Amino acid sequence: MAYDDYRCLRVRLDRGVAFVTIDHPPINLLDLALMRELDAIGKELEVDDAVRVVVFDSADPDFFIAHADVALIERLPTDVPKPTTL
C-alpha cells in the first residue's frame, strides 16, 4: 500500500513498522489539515495487514507539535469511537 497522498505527513514502511513523520512547517501546527491527515492515516494503517506498529516522529528537530488550534479542538465531535482490533 502506498501512502503518497499526504501533504503534512511522510510515511515509510519497514518490516511491519509504519514510520509517520509529521512535516507541517513551520511549527507542525495541529490545524484542520493536519487533523484530517492524522485521522486518514490512522484509518489506512488500521486496515493494512502489513503494519504491526506505528511510530510518530517530527521532521522538525525542535518541535513535535508546537501548537494547536484550540477553537478547532473544541468543535471536534465528542462521540466515543467503537473499539477495533488489529
N, CA, C and O atoms as a Maestro MAE file, in Angstrom:
{
 s_m_m2io_version
 :::
 2.0.0
}

f_m_ct {
 s_m_title
 :::
 protein
 m_atom[344] {
  # First column is atom index #
  i_m_mmod_type
  r_m_x_coord
  r_m_y_coord
  r_m_z_coord
  i_m_residue_number
  s_m_chain_name
  s_m_pdb_residue_name
  s_m_pdb_atom_name
  i_m_atomic_number
  :::
  1 25 0.852 -1.171 0.000 1 A "MET " " N  " 7
  2 3 0.000 0.000 0.000 1 A "MET " " CA " 6
  3 2 0.903 1.241 0.000 1 A "MET " " C  " 6
  4 15 1.868 1.313 0.761 1 A "MET " " O  " 8
  5 25 0.590 2.186 -0.835 2 A "ALA " " N  " 7
  6 3 1.375 3.428 -0.917 2 A "ALA " " CA " 6
  7 2 0.692 4.525 -0.100 2 A "ALA " " C  " 6
  8 15 -0.535 4.616 -0.053 2 A "ALA " " O  " 8
  9 25 1.490 5.325 0.520 3 A "TYR " " N  " 7
  10 3 0.993 6.416 1.352 3 A "TYR " " CA " 6
  11 2 1.582 7.735 0.864 3 A "TYR " " C  " 6
  12 15 2.232 8.454 1.622 3 A "TYR " " O  " 8
  13 25 1.348 8.042 -0.408 4 A "ASP " " N  " 7
  14 3 1.977 9.203 -1.036 4 A "ASP " " CA " 6
  15 2 1.076 10.430 -1.141 4 A "ASP " " C  " 6
  16 15 1.524 11.480 -1.602 4 A "ASP " " O  " 8
  17 25 -0.184 10.320 -0.723 5 A "ASP " " N  " 7
  18 3 -1.142 11.399 -0.950 5 A "ASP " " CA " 6
  19 2 -1.240 12.401 0.200 5 A "ASP " " C  " 6
  20 15 -2.197 13.173 0.266 5 A "ASP " " O  " 8
  21 25 -0.288 12.396 1.079 6 A "TYR " " N  " 7
  22 3 -0.347 13.278 2.243 6 A "TYR " " CA " 6
  23 2 0.541 14.500 2.039 6 A "TYR " " C  " 6
  24 15 1.620 14.415 1.453 6 A "TYR " " O  " 8
  25 25 0.058 15.646 2.537 7 A "ARG " " N  " 7
  26 3 0.825 16.886 2.429 7 A "ARG " " CA " 6
  27 2 1.535 17.238 3.736 7 A "ARG " " C  " 6
  28 15 2.583 17.884 3.722 7 A "ARG " " O  " 8
  29 25 0.964 16.813 4.866 8 A "CYS " " N  " 7
  30 3 1.520 17.146 6.183 8 A "CYS " " CA " 6
  31 2 2.280 15.980 6.811 8 A "CYS " " C  " 6
  32 15 2.931 16.141 7.844 8 A "CYS " " O  " 8
  33 25 2.195 14.821 6.193 9 A "LEU " " N  " 7
  34 3 2.805 13.616 6.744 9 A "LEU " " CA " 6
  35 2 3.669 12.933 5.700 9 A "LEU " " C  " 6
  36 15 3.379 12.978 4.505 9 A "LEU " " O  " 8
  37 25 4.735 12.301 6.170 10 A "ARG " " N  " 7
  38 3 5.527 11.409 5.323 10 A "ARG " " CA " 6
  39 2 5.463 10.032 5.968 10 A "ARG " " C  " 6
  40 15 5.651 9.894 7.177 10 A "ARG " " O  " 8
  41 25 5.197 9.020 5.160 11 A "VAL " " N  " 7
  42 3 5.016 7.674 5.697 11 A "VAL " " CA " 6
  43 2 6.000 6.730 5.029 11 A "VAL " " C  " 6
  44 15 6.165 6.725 3.809 11 A "VAL " " O  " 8
  45 25 6.653 5.929 5.871 12 A "ARG " " N  " 7
  46 3 7.604 4.932 5.382 12 A "ARG " " CA " 6
  47 2 7.329 3.636 6.117 12 A "ARG " " C  " 6
  48 15 7.162 3.625 7.337 12 A "ARG " " O  " 8
  49 25 7.281 2.531 5.360 13 A "LEU " " N  " 7
  50 3 7.082 1.213 5.955 13 A "LEU " " CA " 6
  51 2 8.389 0.439 5.929 13 A "LEU " " C  " 6
  52 15 9.118 0.452 4.937 13 A "LEU " " O  " 8
  53 25 8.673 -0.236 7.037 14 A "ASP " " N  " 7
  54 3 9.885 -1.049 7.123 14 A "ASP " " CA " 6
  55 2 9.609 -2.240 8.038 14 A "ASP " " C  " 6
  56 15 9.507 -2.080 9.255 14 A "ASP " " O  " 8
  57 25 9.491 -3.415 7.463 15 A "ARG " " N  " 7
  58 3 9.302 -4.671 8.196 15 A "ARG " " CA " 6
  59 2 8.191 -4.604 9.235 15 A "ARG " " C  " 6
  60 15 8.391 -4.956 10.398 15 A "ARG " " O  " 8
  61 25 7.020 -4.149 8.806 16 A "GLY " " N  " 7
  62 3 5.868 -4.113 9.692 16 A "GLY " " CA " 6
  63 2 5.731 -2.864 10.532 16 A "GLY " " C  " 6
  64 15 4.754 -2.711 11.265 16 A "GLY " " O  " 8
  65 25 6.703 -1.964 10.434 17 A "VAL " " N  " 7
  66 3 6.655 -0.717 11.193 17 A "VAL " " CA " 6
  67 2 6.337 0.427 10.238 17 A "VAL " " C  " 6
  68 15 7.023 0.617 9.234 17 A "VAL " " O  " 8
  69 25 5.292 1.185 10.558 18 A "ALA " " N  " 7
  70 3 4.959 2.386 9.793 18 A "ALA " " CA " 6
  71 2 5.544 3.579 10.539 18 A "ALA " " C  " 6
  72 15 5.155 3.867 11.671 18 A "ALA " " O  " 8
  73 25 6.469 4.259 9.905 19 A "PHE " " N  " 7
  74 3 7.054 5.475 10.462 19 A "PHE " " CA " 6
  75 2 6.303 6.655 9.850 19 A "PHE " " C  " 6
  76 15 6.372 6.878 8.642 19 A "PHE " " O  " 8
  77 25 5.589 7.406 10.680 20 A "VAL " " N  " 7
  78 3 4.803 8.547 10.223 20 A "VAL " " CA " 6
  79 2 5.494 9.808 10.737 20 A "VAL " " C  " 6
  80 15 5.534 10.066 11.940 20 A "VAL " " O  " 8
  81 25 6.032 10.581 9.810 21 A "THR " " N  " 7
  82 3 6.744 11.807 10.165 21 A "THR " " CA " 6
  83 2 5.835 13.000 9.935 21 A "THR " " C  " 6
  84 15 5.351 13.221 8.825 21 A "THR " " O  " 8
  85 25 5.607 13.767 10.991 22 A "ILE " " N  " 7
  86 3 4.814 14.991 10.872 22 A "ILE " " CA " 6
  87 2 5.718 16.049 10.267 22 A "ILE " " C  " 6
  88 15 6.755 16.403 10.830 22 A "ILE " " O  " 8
  89 25 5.306 16.548 9.108 23 A "ASP " " N  " 7
  90 3 6.113 17.508 8.350 23 A "ASP " " CA " 6
  91 2 5.195 18.624 7.868 23 A "ASP " " C  " 6
  92 15 4.835 18.687 6.693 23 A "ASP " " O  " 8
  93 25 4.823 19.501 8.795 24 A "HIS " " N  " 7
  94 3 3.843 20.560 8.536 24 A "HIS " " CA " 6
  95 2 4.435 21.896 8.994 24 A "HIS " " C  " 6
  96 15 4.036 22.453 10.017 24 A "HIS " " O  " 8
  97 25 5.414 22.405 8.195 25 A "PRO " " N  " 7
  98 3 6.119 23.627 8.578 25 A "PRO " " CA " 6
  99 2 5.184 24.831 8.710 25 A "PRO " " C  " 6
  100 15 4.115 24.859 8.100 25 A "PRO " " O  " 8
  101 25 5.586 25.818 9.502 26 A "PRO " " N  " 7
  102 3 6.912 25.926 10.101 26 A "PRO " " CA " 6
  103 2 7.019 25.267 11.482 26 A "PRO " " C  " 6
  104 15 8.130 24.984 11.930 26 A "PRO " " O  " 8
  105 25 5.889 25.014 12.175 27 A "ILE " " N  " 7
  106 3 5.999 24.505 13.555 27 A "ILE " " CA " 6
  107 2 5.123 23.280 13.810 27 A "ILE " " C  " 6
  108 15 4.825 22.974 14.964 27 A "ILE " " O  " 8
  109 25 4.709 22.584 12.773 28 A "ASN " " N  " 7
  110 3 3.822 21.431 12.950 28 A "ASN " " CA " 6
  111 2 2.556 21.817 13.713 28 A "ASN " " C  " 6
  112 15 2.189 21.179 14.700 28 A "ASN " " O  " 8
  113 25 1.904 22.866 13.239 29 A "LEU " " N  " 7
  114 3 0.659 23.333 13.848 29 A "LEU " " CA " 6
  115 2 -0.415 22.258 13.708 29 A "LEU " " C  " 6
  116 15 -0.649 21.746 12.614 29 A "LEU " " O  " 8
  117 25 -1.061 21.920 14.812 30 A "LEU " " N  " 7
  118 3 -2.169 20.974 14.787 30 A "LEU " " CA " 6
  119 2 -3.419 21.734 14.366 30 A "LEU " " C  " 6
  120 15 -4.216 22.170 15.197 30 A "LEU " " O  " 8
  121 25 -3.569 21.882 13.047 31 A "ASP " " N  " 7
  122 3 -4.706 22.590 12.473 31 A "ASP " " CA " 6
  123 2 -5.603 21.583 11.766 31 A "ASP " " C  " 6
  124 15 -5.377 20.376 11.859 31 A "ASP " " O  " 8
  125 25 -6.614 22.069 11.064 32 A "LEU " " N  " 7
  126 3 -7.570 21.182 10.409 32 A "LEU " " CA " 6
  127 2 -6.891 20.274 9.387 32 A "LEU " " C  " 6
  128 15 -7.231 19.094 9.295 32 A "LEU " " O  " 8
  129 25 -5.955 20.793 8.630 33 A "ALA " " N  " 7
  130 3 -5.270 19.979 7.615 33 A "ALA " " CA " 6
  131 2 -4.535 18.807 8.255 33 A "ALA " " C  " 6
  132 15 -4.644 17.674 7.787 33 A "ALA " " O  " 8
  133 25 -3.789 19.075 9.318 34 A "LEU " " N  " 7
  134 3 -3.045 18.006 9.985 34 A "LEU " " CA " 6
  135 2 -3.994 17.038 10.684 34 A "LEU " " C  " 6
  136 15 -3.774 15.827 10.644 34 A "LEU " " O  " 8
  137 25 -5.038 17.546 11.319 35 A "MET " " N  " 7
  138 3 -6.011 16.663 11.973 35 A "MET " " CA " 6
  139 2 -6.645 15.706 10.970 35 A "MET " " C  " 6
  140 15 -6.786 14.513 11.242 35 A "MET " " O  " 8
  141 25 -7.023 16.231 9.817 36 A "ARG " " N  " 7
  142 3 -7.632 15.373 8.783 36 A "ARG " " CA " 6
  143 2 -6.661 14.288 8.332 36 A "ARG " " C  " 6
  144 15 -7.044 13.130 8.163 36 A "ARG " " O  " 8
  145 25 -5.417 14.668 8.141 37 A "GLU " " N  " 7
  146 3 -4.438 13.681 7.684 37 A "GLU " " CA " 6
  147 2 -4.128 12.653 8.771 37 A "GLU " " C  " 6
  148 15 -3.947 11.475 8.461 37 A "GLU " " O  " 8
  149 25 -4.061 13.066 10.026 38 A "LEU " " N  " 7
  150 3 -3.839 12.107 11.106 38 A "LEU " " CA " 6
  151 2 -5.000 11.122 11.199 38 A "LEU " " C  " 6
  152 15 -4.794 9.928 11.417 38 A "LEU " " O  " 8
  153 25 -6.207 11.623 11.034 39 A "ASP " " N  " 7
  154 3 -7.382 10.746 11.033 39 A "ASP " " CA " 6
  155 2 -7.319 9.773 9.858 39 A "ASP " " C  " 6
  156 15 -7.559 8.577 10.025 39 A "ASP " " O  " 8
  157 25 -6.999 10.280 8.684 40 A "ALA " " N  " 7
  158 3 -6.945 9.437 7.480 40 A "ALA " " CA " 6
  159 2 -5.844 8.386 7.576 40 A "ALA " " C  " 6
  160 15 -6.069 7.228 7.226 40 A "ALA " " O  " 8
  161 25 -4.660 8.770 8.044 41 A "ILE " " N  " 7
  162 3 -3.568 7.794 8.114 41 A "ILE " " CA " 6
  163 2 -3.884 6.727 9.151 41 A "ILE " " C  " 6
  164 15 -3.547 5.558 8.959 41 A "ILE " " O  " 8
  165 25 -4.519 7.110 10.235 42 A "GLY " " N  " 7
  166 3 -4.917 6.117 11.230 42 A "GLY " " CA " 6
  167 2 -5.859 5.085 10.651 42 A "GLY " " C  " 6
  168 15 -5.709 3.889 10.903 42 A "GLY " " O  " 8
  169 25 -6.826 5.539 9.879 43 A "LYS " " N  " 7
  170 3 -7.783 4.614 9.253 43 A "LYS " " CA " 6
  171 2 -7.102 3.726 8.219 43 A "LYS " " C  " 6
  172 15 -7.406 2.537 8.125 43 A "LYS " " O  " 8
  173 25 -6.187 4.294 7.449 44 A "GLU " " N  " 7
  174 3 -5.475 3.497 6.439 44 A "GLU " " CA " 6
  175 2 -4.565 2.455 7.077 44 A "GLU " " C  " 6
  176 15 -4.546 1.298 6.657 44 A "GLU " " O  " 8
  177 25 -3.820 2.866 8.080 45 A "LEU " " N  " 7
  178 3 -2.889 1.937 8.719 45 A "LEU " " CA " 6
  179 2 -3.626 0.827 9.459 45 A "LEU " " C  " 6
  180 15 -3.135 -0.298 9.555 45 A "LEU " " O  " 8
  181 25 -4.792 1.145 9.975 46 A "GLU " " N  " 7
  182 3 -5.575 0.154 10.713 46 A "GLU " " CA " 6
  183 2 -5.953 -1.048 9.851 46 A "GLU " " C  " 6
  184 15 -6.027 -2.169 10.353 46 A "GLU " " O  " 8
  185 25 -6.191 -0.826 8.563 47 A "VAL " " N  " 7
  186 3 -6.625 -1.920 7.682 47 A "VAL " " CA " 6
  187 2 -5.488 -2.500 6.845 47 A "VAL " " C  " 6
  188 15 -5.713 -3.400 6.036 47 A "VAL " " O  " 8
  189 25 -4.279 -1.996 7.031 48 A "ASP " " N  " 7
  190 3 -3.126 -2.504 6.291 48 A "ASP " " CA " 6
  191 2 -2.532 -3.685 7.064 48 A "ASP " " C  " 6
  192 15 -1.921 -3.501 8.117 48 A "ASP " " O  " 8
  193 25 -2.712 -4.885 6.539 49 A "ASP " " N  " 7
  194 3 -2.233 -6.091 7.220 49 A "ASP " " CA " 6
  195 2 -0.717 -6.134 7.370 49 A "ASP " " C  " 6
  196 15 -0.201 -6.891 8.192 49 A "ASP " " O  " 8
  197 25 -0.004 -5.341 6.595 50 A "ALA " " N  " 7
  198 3 1.461 -5.329 6.671 50 A "ALA " " CA " 6
  199 2 1.972 -4.511 7.856 50 A "ALA " " C  " 6
  200 15 3.146 -4.608 8.213 50 A "ALA " " O  " 8
  201 25 1.102 -3.710 8.466 51 A "VAL " " N  " 7
  202 3 1.517 -2.810 9.547 51 A "VAL " " CA " 6
  203 2 1.224 -3.445 10.901 51 A "VAL " " C  " 6
  204 15 0.099 -3.864 11.173 51 A "VAL " " O  " 8
  205 25 2.244 -3.508 11.740 52 A "ARG " " N  " 7
  206 3 2.116 -4.045 13.095 52 A "ARG " " CA " 6
  207 2 2.329 -2.971 14.161 52 A "ARG " " C  " 6
  208 15 1.773 -3.060 15.256 52 A "ARG " " O  " 8
  209 25 3.129 -1.963 13.841 53 A "VAL " " N  " 7
  210 3 3.482 -0.910 14.794 53 A "VAL " " CA " 6
  211 2 3.499 0.416 14.046 53 A "VAL " " C  " 6
  212 15 3.889 0.475 12.880 53 A "VAL " " O  " 8
  213 25 3.075 1.475 14.720 54 A "VAL " " N  " 7
  214 3 3.138 2.817 14.143 54 A "VAL " " CA " 6
  215 2 3.992 3.687 15.061 54 A "VAL " " C  " 6
  216 15 3.768 3.744 16.270 54 A "VAL " " O  " 8
  217 25 4.972 4.361 14.469 55 A "VAL " " N  " 7
  218 3 5.856 5.265 15.207 55 A "VAL " " CA " 6
  219 2 5.690 6.658 14.612 55 A "VAL " " C  " 6
  220 15 5.875 6.851 13.410 55 A "VAL " " O  " 8
  221 25 5.342 7.627 15.453 56 A "PHE " " N  " 7
  222 3 5.224 9.015 15.011 56 A "PHE " " CA " 6
  223 2 6.483 9.769 15.417 56 A "PHE " " C  " 6
  224 15 6.999 9.607 16.523 56 A "PHE " " O  " 8
  225 25 6.965 10.603 14.489 57 A "ASP " " N  " 7
  226 3 8.066 11.497 14.814 57 A "ASP " " CA " 6
  227 2 7.857 12.804 14.067 57 A "ASP " " C  " 6
  228 15 6.865 12.976 13.358 57 A "ASP " " O  " 8
  229 25 8.795 13.718 14.233 58 A "SER " " N  " 7
  230 3 8.673 15.045 13.644 58 A "SER " " CA " 6
  231 2 9.825 15.321 12.695 58 A "SER " " C  " 6
  232 15 10.966 14.944 12.960 58 A "SER " " O  " 8
  233 25 9.521 15.979 11.594 59 A "ALA " " N  " 7
  234 3 10.564 16.409 10.666 59 A "ALA " " CA " 6
  235 2 11.344 17.588 11.242 59 A "ALA " " C  " 6
  236 15 12.465 17.864 10.812 59 A "ALA " " O  " 8
  237 25 10.759 18.278 12.207 60 A "ASP " " N  " 7
  238 3 11.400 19.432 12.840 60 A "ASP " " CA " 6
  239 2 12.053 18.981 14.146 60 A "ASP " " C  " 6
  240 15 11.354 18.524 15.051 60 A "ASP " " O  " 8
  241 25 13.371 19.098 14.264 61 A "PRO " " N  " 7
  242 3 14.039 18.625 15.480 61 A "PRO " " CA " 6
  243 2 13.687 19.436 16.730 61 A "PRO " " C  " 6
  244 15 13.934 18.982 17.847 61 A "PRO " " O  " 8
  245 25 13.112 20.632 16.553 62 A "ASP " " N  " 7
  246 3 12.776 21.480 17.697 62 A "ASP " " CA " 6
  247 2 11.336 21.322 18.180 62 A "ASP " " C  " 6
  248 15 11.010 21.713 19.301 62 A "ASP " " O  " 8
  249 25 10.470 20.750 17.333 63 A "PHE " " N  " 7
  250 3 9.052 20.651 17.681 63 A "PHE " " CA " 6
  251 2 8.506 19.289 17.277 63 A "PHE " " C  " 6
  252 15 8.860 18.758 16.224 63 A "PHE " " O  " 8
  253 25 7.645 18.728 18.113 64 A "PHE " " N  " 7
  254 3 6.835 17.588 17.681 64 A "PHE " " CA " 6
  255 2 5.562 18.193 17.098 64 A "PHE " " C  " 6
  256 15 5.375 18.187 15.882 64 A "PHE " " O  " 8
  257 25 4.702 18.705 17.941 65 A "ILE " " N  " 7
  258 3 3.583 19.558 17.533 65 A "ILE " " CA " 6
  259 2 3.676 20.763 18.455 65 A "ILE " " C  " 6
  260 15 3.521 20.641 19.670 65 A "ILE " " O  " 8
  261 25 3.928 21.912 17.874 66 A "ALA " " N  " 7
  262 3 4.248 23.080 18.684 66 A "ALA " " CA " 6
  263 2 3.022 23.807 19.213 66 A "ALA " " C  " 6
  264 15 3.099 24.470 20.248 66 A "ALA " " O  " 8
  265 25 1.910 23.696 18.533 67 A "HIS " " N  " 7
  266 3 0.744 24.475 18.914 67 A "HIS " " CA " 6
  267 2 -0.484 23.813 18.314 67 A "HIS " " C  " 6
  268 15 -0.395 23.105 17.312 67 A "HIS " " O  " 8
  269 25 -1.617 24.047 18.928 68 A "ALA " " N  " 7
  270 3 -2.875 23.518 18.407 68 A "ALA " " CA " 6
  271 2 -3.893 24.636 18.310 68 A "ALA " " C  " 6
  272 15 -3.873 25.583 19.096 68 A "ALA " " O  " 8
  273 25 -4.771 24.518 17.349 69 A "ASP " " N  " 7
  274 3 -5.879 25.450 17.200 69 A "ASP " " CA " 6
  275 2 -6.950 25.030 18.214 69 A "ASP " " C  " 6
  276 15 -7.771 24.159 17.925 69 A "ASP " " O  " 8
  277 25 -6.940 25.642 19.387 70 A "VAL " " N  " 7
  278 3 -7.821 25.235 20.480 70 A "VAL " " CA " 6
  279 2 -9.288 25.406 20.101 70 A "VAL " " C  " 6
  280 15 -10.111 24.563 20.458 70 A "VAL " " O  " 8
  281 25 -9.631 26.457 19.398 71 A "ALA " " N  " 7
  282 3 -11.018 26.653 18.977 71 A "ALA " " CA " 6
  283 2 -11.475 25.498 18.088 71 A "ALA " " C  " 6
  284 15 -12.621 25.057 18.176 71 A "ALA " " O  " 8
  285 25 -10.593 25.021 17.250 72 A "LEU " " N  " 7
  286 3 -10.909 23.887 16.387 72 A "LEU " " CA " 6
  287 2 -11.097 22.616 17.219 72 A "LEU " " C  " 6
  288 15 -12.027 21.848 16.974 72 A "LEU " " O  " 8
  289 25 -10.240 22.398 18.176 73 A "ILE " " N  " 7
  290 3 -10.348 21.216 19.036 73 A "ILE " " CA " 6
  291 2 -11.668 21.226 19.802 73 A "ILE " " C  " 6
  292 15 -12.287 20.177 19.983 73 A "ILE " " O  " 8
  293 25 -12.100 22.391 20.248 74 A "GLU " " N  " 7
  294 3 -13.367 22.488 20.981 74 A "GLU " " CA " 6
  295 2 -14.559 22.087 20.126 74 A "GLU " " C  " 6
  296 15 -15.597 21.696 20.660 74 A "GLU " " O  " 8
  297 25 -14.427 22.177 18.814 75 A "ARG " " N  " 7
  298 3 -15.533 21.829 17.911 75 A "ARG " " CA " 6
  299 2 -15.498 20.369 17.453 75 A "ARG " " C  " 6
  300 15 -16.375 19.940 16.702 75 A "ARG " " O  " 8
  301 25 -14.506 19.607 17.891 76 A "LEU " " N  " 7
  302 3 -14.414 18.204 17.482 76 A "LEU " " CA " 6
  303 2 -15.572 17.406 18.060 76 A "LEU " " C  " 6
  304 15 -16.075 17.738 19.134 76 A "LEU " " O  " 8
  305 25 -16.005 16.349 17.357 77 A "PRO " " N  " 7
  306 3 -17.080 15.507 17.891 77 A "PRO " " CA " 6
  307 2 -16.642 14.835 19.192 77 A "PRO " " C  " 6
  308 15 -15.467 14.524 19.382 77 A "PRO " " O  " 8
  309 25 -17.592 14.625 20.063 78 A "THR " " N  " 7
  310 3 -17.289 14.003 21.350 78 A "THR " " CA " 6
  311 2 -17.771 12.562 21.422 78 A "THR " " C  " 6
  312 15 -17.684 11.938 22.480 78 A "THR " " O  " 8
  313 25 -18.278 12.023 20.319 79 A "ASP " " N  " 7
  314 3 -18.714 10.627 20.300 79 A "ASP " " CA " 6
  315 2 -17.516 9.721 20.547 79 A "ASP " " C  " 6
  316 15 -16.411 9.988 20.074 79 A "ASP " " O  " 8
  317 25 -17.746 8.670 21.277 80 A "VAL " " N  " 7
  318 3 -16.689 7.696 21.532 80 A "VAL " " CA " 6
  319 2 -16.678 6.700 20.376 80 A "VAL " " C  " 6
  320 15 -17.700 6.073 20.099 80 A "VAL " " O  " 8
  321 25 -15.535 6.542 19.692 81 A "PRO " " N  " 7
  322 3 -15.494 5.597 18.569 81 A "PRO " " CA " 6
  323 2 -15.612 4.161 19.057 81 A "PRO " " C  " 6
  324 15 -15.239 3.837 20.185 81 A "PRO " " O  " 8
  325 25 -16.140 3.308 18.184 82 A "LYS " " N  " 7
  326 3 -16.249 1.891 18.506 82 A "LYS " " CA " 6
  327 2 -14.853 1.284 18.554 82 A "LYS " " C  " 6
  328 15 -14.001 1.619 17.732 82 A "LYS " " O  " 8
  329 25 -14.616 0.394 19.513 83 A "PRO " " N  " 7
  330 3 -13.298 -0.248 19.581 83 A "PRO " " CA " 6
  331 2 -13.040 -1.122 18.361 83 A "PRO " " C  " 6
  332 15 -13.958 -1.724 17.804 83 A "PRO " " O  " 8
  333 25 -11.793 -1.180 17.964 84 A "THR " " N  " 7
  334 3 -11.395 -2.037 16.849 84 A "THR " " CA " 6
  335 2 -10.251 -2.923 17.301 84 A "THR " " C  " 6
  336 15 -9.617 -2.676 18.327 84 A "THR " " O  " 8
  337 25 -10.005 -3.942 16.529 85 A "THR " " N  " 7
  338 3 -8.879 -4.822 16.815 85 A "THR " " CA " 6
  339 2 -7.985 -4.883 15.603 85 A "THR " " C  " 6
  340 15 -8.430 -4.654 14.478 85 A "THR " " O  " 8
  341 25 -6.749 -5.187 15.827 86 A "LEU " " N  " 7
  342 3 -5.803 -5.334 14.723 86 A "LEU " " CA " 6
  343 2 -5.737 -6.763 14.290 86 A "LEU " " C  " 6
  344 15 -4.993 -7.094 13.367 86 A "LEU " " O  " 8
  :::
 }
 m_bond[343] {
  # First column is bond index #
  i_m_from
  i_m_to
  i_m_order
  :::
  1 1 2 1
  2 2 3 1
  3 3 4 2
  4 3 5 1
  5 5 6 1
  6 6 7 1
  7 7 8 2
  8 7 9 1
  9 9 10 1
  10 10 11 1
  11 11 12 2
  12 11 13 1
  13 13 14 1
  14 14 15 1
  15 15 16 2
  16 15 17 1
  17 17 18 1
  18 18 19 1
  19 19 20 2
  20 19 21 1
  21 21 22 1
  22 22 23 1
  23 23 24 2
  24 23 25 1
  25 25 26 1
  26 26 27 1
  27 27 28 2
  28 27 29 1
  29 29 30 1
  30 30 31 1
  31 31 32 2
  32 31 33 1
  33 33 34 1
  34 34 35 1
  35 35 36 2
  36 35 37 1
  37 37 38 1
  38 38 39 1
  39 39 40 2
  40 39 41 1
  41 41 42 1
  42 42 43 1
  43 43 44 2
  44 43 45 1
  45 45 46 1
  46 46 47 1
  47 47 48 2
  48 47 49 1
  49 49 50 1
  50 50 51 1
  51 51 52 2
  52 51 53 1
  53 53 54 1
  54 54 55 1
  55 55 56 2
  56 55 57 1
  57 57 58 1
  58 58 59 1
  59 59 60 2
  60 59 61 1
  61 61 62 1
  62 62 63 1
  63 63 64 2
  64 63 65 1
  65 65 66 1
  66 66 67 1
  67 67 68 2
  68 67 69 1
  69 69 70 1
  70 70 71 1
  71 71 72 2
  72 71 73 1
  73 73 74 1
  74 74 75 1
  75 75 76 2
  76 75 77 1
  77 77 78 1
  78 78 79 1
  79 79 80 2
  80 79 81 1
  81 81 82 1
  82 82 83 1
  83 83 84 2
  84 83 85 1
  85 85 86 1
  86 86 87 1
  87 87 88 2
  88 87 89 1
  89 89 90 1
  90 90 91 1
  91 91 92 2
  92 91 93 1
  93 93 94 1
  94 94 95 1
  95 95 96 2
  96 95 97 1
  97 97 98 1
  98 98 99 1
  99 99 100 2
  100 99 101 1
  101 101 102 1
  102 102 103 1
  103 103 104 2
  104 103 105 1
  105 105 106 1
  106 106 107 1
  107 107 108 2
  108 107 109 1
  109 109 110 1
  110 110 111 1
  111 111 112 2
  112 111 113 1
  113 113 114 1
  114 114 115 1
  115 115 116 2
  116 115 117 1
  117 117 118 1
  118 118 119 1
  119 119 120 2
  120 119 121 1
  121 121 122 1
  122 122 123 1
  123 123 124 2
  124 123 125 1
  125 125 126 1
  126 126 127 1
  127 127 128 2
  128 127 129 1
  129 129 130 1
  130 130 131 1
  131 131 132 2
  132 131 133 1
  133 133 134 1
  134 134 135 1
  135 135 136 2
  136 135 137 1
  137 137 138 1
  138 138 139 1
  139 139 140 2
  140 139 141 1
  141 141 142 1
  142 142 143 1
  143 143 144 2
  144 143 145 1
  145 145 146 1
  146 146 147 1
  147 147 148 2
  148 147 149 1
  149 149 150 1
  150 150 151 1
  151 151 152 2
  152 151 153 1
  153 153 154 1
  154 154 155 1
  155 155 156 2
  156 155 157 1
  157 157 158 1
  158 158 159 1
  159 159 160 2
  160 159 161 1
  161 161 162 1
  162 162 163 1
  163 163 164 2
  164 163 165 1
  165 165 166 1
  166 166 167 1
  167 167 168 2
  168 167 169 1
  169 169 170 1
  170 170 171 1
  171 171 172 2
  172 171 173 1
  173 173 174 1
  174 174 175 1
  175 175 176 2
  176 175 177 1
  177 177 178 1
  178 178 179 1
  179 179 180 2
  180 179 181 1
  181 181 182 1
  182 182 183 1
  183 183 184 2
  184 183 185 1
  185 185 186 1
  186 186 187 1
  187 187 188 2
  188 187 189 1
  189 189 190 1
  190 190 191 1
  191 191 192 2
  192 191 193 1
  193 193 194 1
  194 194 195 1
  195 195 196 2
  196 195 197 1
  197 197 198 1
  198 198 199 1
  199 199 200 2
  200 199 201 1
  201 201 202 1
  202 202 203 1
  203 203 204 2
  204 203 205 1
  205 205 206 1
  206 206 207 1
  207 207 208 2
  208 207 209 1
  209 209 210 1
  210 210 211 1
  211 211 212 2
  212 211 213 1
  213 213 214 1
  214 214 215 1
  215 215 216 2
  216 215 217 1
  217 217 218 1
  218 218 219 1
  219 219 220 2
  220 219 221 1
  221 221 222 1
  222 222 223 1
  223 223 224 2
  224 223 225 1
  225 225 226 1
  226 226 227 1
  227 227 228 2
  228 227 229 1
  229 229 230 1
  230 230 231 1
  231 231 232 2
  232 231 233 1
  233 233 234 1
  234 234 235 1
  235 235 236 2
  236 235 237 1
  237 237 238 1
  238 238 239 1
  239 239 240 2
  240 239 241 1
  241 241 242 1
  242 242 243 1
  243 243 244 2
  244 243 245 1
  245 245 246 1
  246 246 247 1
  247 247 248 2
  248 247 249 1
  249 249 250 1
  250 250 251 1
  251 251 252 2
  252 251 253 1
  253 253 254 1
  254 254 255 1
  255 255 256 2
  256 255 257 1
  257 257 258 1
  258 258 259 1
  259 259 260 2
  260 259 261 1
  261 261 262 1
  262 262 263 1
  263 263 264 2
  264 263 265 1
  265 265 266 1
  266 266 267 1
  267 267 268 2
  268 267 269 1
  269 269 270 1
  270 270 271 1
  271 271 272 2
  272 271 273 1
  273 273 274 1
  274 274 275 1
  275 275 276 2
  276 275 277 1
  277 277 278 1
  278 278 279 1
  279 279 280 2
  280 279 281 1
  281 281 282 1
  282 282 283 1
  283 283 284 2
  284 283 285 1
  285 285 286 1
  286 286 287 1
  287 287 288 2
  288 287 289 1
  289 289 290 1
  290 290 291 1
  291 291 292 2
  292 291 293 1
  293 293 294 1
  294 294 295 1
  295 295 296 2
  296 295 297 1
  297 297 298 1
  298 298 299 1
  299 299 300 2
  300 299 301 1
  301 301 302 1
  302 302 303 1
  303 303 304 2
  304 303 305 1
  305 305 306 1
  306 306 307 1
  307 307 308 2
  308 307 309 1
  309 309 310 1
  310 310 311 1
  311 311 312 2
  312 311 313 1
  313 313 314 1
  314 314 315 1
  315 315 316 2
  316 315 317 1
  317 317 318 1
  318 318 319 1
  319 319 320 2
  320 319 321 1
  321 321 322 1
  322 322 323 1
  323 323 324 2
  324 323 325 1
  325 325 326 1
  326 326 327 1
  327 327 328 2
  328 327 329 1
  329 329 330 1
  330 330 331 1
  331 331 332 2
  332 331 333 1
  333 333 334 1
  334 334 335 1
  335 335 336 2
  336 335 337 1
  337 337 338 1
  338 338 339 1
  339 339 340 2
  340 339 341 1
  341 341 342 1
  342 342 343 1
  343 343 344 2
  :::
 }
}
